[in-house]
Amino acid sequence: MYIYKLQRRTTTPHPSTLTPTEQPVTIQNEEISLTFDANGLVSTLTEKATNVTHTFRQEFFYYLGVMNGSQPSGAYVFRPEGKPIPIEKAQLEVVKFINDESLRDPITKEVVTRYITDIKNQDVFFTDANGRQMMRRQKNYNPSFKYVDTEPVAGNYYPVTNRVFLKDDNKQLTILTDRSQGASSVDGGLELMLHRRCFADDHWGVEEALDEPGDGSGLVVRGTHYVLFGDTKVD
């Protein structure tokens, strides 16, 4: 679940009441306006300074992890099986609440979110390697060795300390994270790992599955993504 929080320069004297609706909903502050579709997912972003509306979607998926064979998905290894499965009725908090109660069936599931734009990034994106230096990444390519496409999803994931971005000549999308996460790129967008629960050991030393049941009701992952999106030519 995600909540979008728009920072305000002035306080609102009276709280607003949210009413369920099948129609698109818009929230705004002095700088930007966000429109949400009937599923509660963000669909467009408008910059008030330029009155330009951008395609901007957020989507939720989960991967089914490999659970058998010589290399399952686990604590050290992210190895999904097939394409991501969309989560159709996600609710929105960019404070995020992911409860692994829905992951309790003994099948490895690894939850991700995607921020999709119309940026033409040509499969190139940038991650911070150490909180200071930005590293250029390109899907299905490595400058140090000949890339072999044996793991098309995991092979394009990179560690993010606190920021990841993609851009073209006109626009840039930047995600600031509140903790280290894994990230990849999709056409015109970024994908970030939110939560993993694995039911098989990956044979890399932990000798147990990445399965933390907590008090039995499922662990809740809370966190924040700060999203910056707009014209690269505007300060």
C-alpha positions as CSV (number, residue, x, y, z in Angstrom):
1,M,0.0,0.0,0.0
2,Y,1.3,3.5,-0.9
3,I,0.4,7.0,0.3
4,Y,1.5,9.9,-1.9
5,K,2.4,12.9,0.3
6,L,2.7,16.3,-1.4
7,Q,4.7,18.7,0.7
8,R,2.7,21.9,1.4
9,R,4.0,25.4,2.1
10,T,1.0,26.2,4.2
11,T,-1.1,24.1,6.5
12,T,-4.7,23.2,5.8
13,P,-7.0,24.4,8.6
14,H,-9.5,21.5,8.1
15,P,-8.8,17.9,7.1
16,S,-10.3,16.8,3.7
17,T,-12.6,13.8,3.6
18,L,-11.9,11.1,0.9
19,T,-14.9,9.5,-0.7
20,P,-14.7,6.3,-2.7
21,T,-15.1,6.9,-6.4
22,E,-14.7,5.2,-9.7
23,Q,-13.6,8.4,-11.3
24,P,-10.1,9.7,-11.6
25,V,-8.9,11.6,-8.5
26,T,-6.5,14.5,-8.5
27,I,-4.4,15.8,-5.6
28,Q,-2.1,18.8,-5.8
29,N,0.0,21.4,-4.1
30,E,1.6,24.6,-5.3
31,E,4.1,22.8,-7.5
32,I,2.6,19.6,-8.9
33,S,-0.7,17.8,-9.5
34,L,-1.1,14.0,-9.5
35,T,-4.0,12.2,-11.0
36,F,-5.0,8.6,-9.9
37,D,-7.1,6.2,-12.0
38,A,-10.1,4.2,-10.9
39,N,-7.8,1.5,-9.5
40,G,-6.1,4.0,-7.2
41,L,-2.9,4.1,-9.1
42,V,-1.2,7.3,-10.2
43,S,-1.5,7.9,-13.9
44,T,-0.3,11.4,-14.8
45,L,1.8,14.2,-13.2
46,T,1.4,17.9,-14.1
47,E,4.1,20.5,-13.4
48,K,2.3,23.7,-12.5
49,A,5.2,26.0,-13.4
50,T,5.1,24.8,-17.0
51,N,1.5,23.5,-17.2
52,V,3.0,20.3,-18.8
53,T,1.3,17.0,-18.1
54,H,3.5,13.9,-18.2
55,T,2.7,10.2,-18.5
56,F,3.5,8.8,-15.1
57,R,2.3,5.5,-13.8
58,Q,3.1,3.4,-10.8
59,E,2.5,-0.4,-11.0
60,F,3.0,-3.3,-8.6
61,F,4.1,-6.8,-9.5
62,Y,5.6,-9.9,-7.9
63,Y,8.0,-12.4,-9.3
64,L,7.7,-16.1,-8.5
65,G,11.1,-17.3,-7.4
66,V,12.8,-20.5,-8.4
67,M,12.4,-23.0,-5.6
68,N,14.1,-26.1,-6.8
69,G,17.2,-27.2,-8.8
70,S,20.8,-26.3,-8.1
71,Q,20.2,-22.6,-7.7
72,P,16.9,-21.4,-6.0
73,S,16.1,-17.8,-5.2
74,G,17.1,-16.9,-1.7
75,A,18.9,-14.6,0.7
76,Y,21.8,-13.9,-1.6
77,V,20.3,-14.8,-5.0
78,F,17.4,-13.2,-6.8
79,R,16.3,-15.7,-9.4
80,P,12.7,-15.2,-10.7
81,E,10.9,-17.7,-12.7
82,G,9.2,-16.1,-15.7
83,K,7.7,-12.7,-16.1
84,P,6.4,-10.5,-13.2
85,I,2.7,-11.0,-12.3
86,P,0.7,-7.8,-11.8
87,I,-0.9,-7.0,-8.5
88,E,-4.3,-5.8,-9.8
89,K,-5.8,-4.2,-6.7
90,A,-2.9,-2.5,-5.0
91,Q,-3.8,0.4,-2.7
92,L,-1.5,3.4,-2.5
93,E,0.0,4.8,0.5
94,V,5.2,6.8,-1.3
95,V,5.0,5.7,2.2
96,K,4.9,2.0,1.4
97,F,3.4,-0.8,3.4
98,I,3.9,-4.3,2.1
99,N,2.5,-7.0,4.4
100,D,3.8,-10.5,3.6
101,E,0.5,-12.0,4.9
102,S,-0.4,-12.4,1.2
103,L,2.9,-14.2,0.7
104,R,2.1,-17.0,3.2
105,D,1.5,-19.7,0.7
106,P,4.8,-21.7,0.5
107,I,5.8,-20.2,-2.9
108,T,8.7,-17.7,-3.2
109,K,7.3,-14.3,-4.1
110,E,9.3,-11.1,-4.6
111,V,7.4,-7.9,-4.7
112,V,8.4,-4.9,-6.9
113,T,7.1,-1.6,-7.9
114,R,7.5,0.2,-11.3
115,Y,7.5,3.9,-12.1
116,I,6.6,4.2,-15.8
117,T,7.1,7.4,-17.9
118,D,7.4,8.3,-21.6
119,I,11.2,8.9,-21.2
120,K,13.2,7.4,-24.0
121,N,16.2,6.2,-22.1
122,Q,17.4,3.6,-24.6
123,D,17.8,0.9,-21.9
124,V,20.3,3.2,-19.9
125,F,19.9,4.2,-16.3
126,F,22.1,5.3,-13.4
127,T,22.5,4.0,-9.9
128,D,24.6,5.3,-7.0
129,A,27.3,2.7,-6.2
130,N,28.3,4.1,-2.8
131,G,26.0,7.0,-2.0
132,R,28.4,9.4,-3.8
133,Q,29.2,8.2,-7.3
134,M,26.6,7.6,-10.1
135,M,27.3,4.5,-12.3
136,R,25.9,4.2,-15.8
137,R,24.0,1.0,-16.3
138,Q,22.7,-0.5,-19.5
139,K,20.4,-3.5,-19.8
140,N,21.9,-6.7,-21.2
141,Y,25.3,-5.1,-21.4
142,N,28.5,-4.9,-19.3
143,P,31.6,-2.9,-20.2
144,S,33.9,-5.2,-18.4
145,F,33.0,-8.6,-20.0
146,K,30.9,-10.1,-22.7
147,Y,27.3,-10.2,-21.4
148,V,25.6,-13.6,-21.6
149,D,21.8,-13.4,-21.1
150,T,21.4,-16.4,-18.8
151,E,19.5,-14.4,-16.1
152,P,17.5,-11.7,-18.0
153,V,15.9,-10.3,-14.9
154,A,18.4,-10.7,-12.1
155,G,21.3,-9.9,-14.5
156,N,19.9,-6.4,-15.0
157,Y,19.4,-5.7,-11.3
158,Y,21.9,-3.4,-9.5
159,P,22.3,-2.2,-5.9
160,V,21.0,1.2,-5.0
161,T,22.2,3.0,-1.9
162,N,19.9,5.9,-2.0
163,R,19.1,7.0,-5.6
164,V,18.5,5.8,-9.1
165,F,17.5,7.8,-12.2
166,L,17.0,7.6,-15.9
167,K,16.7,10.4,-18.5
168,D,16.7,11.5,-22.1
169,D,17.4,14.9,-23.6
170,N,14.2,16.5,-22.2
171,K,13.1,14.7,-19.0
172,Q,14.5,12.9,-16.0
173,L,13.0,10.5,-13.4
174,T,14.8,10.2,-10.1
175,I,13.8,7.9,-7.2
176,L,15.4,8.6,-3.8
177,T,15.1,5.6,-1.4
178,D,15.2,5.6,2.4
179,R,17.3,2.4,2.4
180,S,19.4,0.2,0.1
181,Q,17.3,-1.6,-2.5
182,G,17.8,-3.4,-5.8
183,A,16.7,-1.7,-9.0
184,S,16.4,-2.2,-12.7
185,S,15.0,-0.5,-15.7
186,V,12.0,-1.2,-17.9
187,D,11.1,0.8,-21.1
188,G,10.8,4.4,-19.9
189,G,10.7,3.5,-16.2
190,L,12.4,2.1,-13.1
191,E,11.7,-1.1,-11.2
192,L,12.6,-1.4,-7.5
193,M,12.4,-4.4,-5.2
194,L,10.2,-3.8,-2.2
195,H,9.9,-7.1,-0.3
196,R,11.1,-10.7,-0.7
197,R,10.0,-13.9,1.0
198,C,11.7,-17.1,0.0
199,F,11.0,-20.7,1.0
200,A,14.2,-22.3,-0.2
201,D,17.9,-21.9,0.8
202,D,20.0,-20.5,-2.0
203,H,23.1,-22.6,-0.9
204,W,25.3,-19.5,-0.4
205,G,26.0,-19.9,3.3
206,V,23.0,-18.8,5.2
207,E,21.7,-22.4,5.3
208,E,18.1,-21.3,5.8
209,A,15.3,-19.7,3.7
210,L,14.7,-16.0,3.6
211,D,11.5,-16.5,5.6
212,E,10.8,-14.2,8.5
213,P,7.3,-14.9,9.9
214,G,7.6,-12.4,12.8
215,D,4.8,-13.0,15.3
216,G,3.0,-15.3,12.7
217,S,0.8,-12.6,11.2
218,G,3.4,-11.6,8.6
219,L,6.1,-8.9,8.5
220,V,5.2,-5.4,7.3
221,V,7.7,-3.5,5.2
222,R,7.4,0.3,5.6
223,G,9.4,2.8,3.7
224,T,9.4,5.9,1.5
225,H,10.3,6.7,-2.1
226,Y,10.9,10.4,-3.0
227,V,10.0,10.8,-6.7
228,L,11.5,13.7,-8.8
229,F,10.3,13.9,-12.3
230,G,10.3,16.8,-14.8
231,D,12.1,18.8,-17.5
232,T,15.9,18.5,-17.4
233,K,16.2,22.1,-18.6
234,V,14.2,23.6,-15.6
235,D,16.1,24.2,-12.4
